[in-house]
Every structure is written in structure tokens, then in C-alpha cells.
Amino acid sequence: MAVKERVGVVVSDKMQKTVVVAVENRSAHPKYGKIVVRTRRYKAHDEEDKCKVGDRVRIRETRPMSRTKRWAIADILETSPR
């Protein structure tokens, strides 16, 4: 079974060992063909608290760690210039 992975941007790092990652999904509208952008926010586990707001990260699905946290940071792709 393939492990689910997503790439997104960290939008919040205010919690301890948890970040909120916004993942954009771009797809064409089935009837009109216009590109529609849908954003989904995932809470992801960040064990070392390395991620900062604006970082581009890859997240991987994992076991439930809390009521809303089902993802973990796999790696940091780019760091924000801040």
C-alpha cells in the first residue's frame, strides 16, 4: 500500500510539536475548464519544532497522534527567507 504524501506551505507554528500545513489542489472545472484552486489545511507532527511559517514541506500520513493530527513532517523542501 502506498504511503500518502502531500507538499504544502506551513501557515502556523504556534503549537508545540505541531504545525498547520496548507496544501493547494489545482484542478480544471469539469464543465467550464477553468482552473479551480482548493486549499486544505492539515495538522502535522513536527518532533524537533524545526518548521517555521512560510517553509515548504512534505508531509506523510501516519497513525493518529491526537484528535485532529494524522500527518507528520517528512522533510523540509525550502525554508522561508524570514
RAGILIN-V342170 format. One record per backbone hydrogen bond with DSSP energy under -0.5 kcal/mol. NH is the residue of the N-H (numbers start at 0). CO is the residue of the C=O. Records with the same first field share a line. If there is no record, write none. Layout:
NH: CO / CO
This chain:
5: 58
7: 56
8: 21
9: 54
10: 19
11: 19
14: 17
17: 14
18: 43
19: 11
20: 18 / 41
21: 8
22: 20 / 39
23: 21
24: 37
25: 23
26: 24 / 35
28: 33
32: 28
35: 26
37: 24 / 35
39: 22
41: 20
43: 18 / 41
44: 70
45: 16
48: 45
53: 9
54: 51
55: 77
56: 7 / 54
57: 74
58: 5
59: 71
60: 3
61: 69
64: 68
65: 68
69: 42 / 67
70: 42
71: 59
72: 44
73: 57
74: 57
76: 55 / 74
77: 55
